[in-house]
């Protein structure tokens, strides 16, 4: 009798284990979808941002200058003067694709005249940040030394290239979070 009682829990355990495998953990193959790899996501973002860049570069950007602790829309003459000053100034060039703001170049100079440049590419579907490029100057944004960050639509960083600065104050996760968004027409 004793051996029969001790054998019962083993068979029950095996039966429960088999049931768990058959019913509890099995997911039919037809309902699973592979998640895109980081490389696939990056390629799609690069393709989308290149299409946006091609579409907007022939257009005149909206130029803004950060001066006296406020952002304001600037004329071409004001931008030229600001660029010659090259000290403690920030300029943002914003392009629109259709009805949405999609592409931003911002560049600033510190008190010593050192420039830094940031390029933002926003998704057209929801205005979320897709890609950020950082460099020492605007031409460097398209160079091999540019630091790049790729973002998911929820604002999380997917991947970064080089010494990408996640805390760059020029980065906005949504186009509506740009510090000068309210000044844009």
Helices and strands as residue ranges (DSSP letters): H 2-19, I 20-24, G 29-31, H 38-56, E 62-67, E 70-73, H 76-85, E 89-97, E 100-109, E 115-122, E 129-135, G 139-142, E 147-151, E 157-161, G 175-177, G 181-183
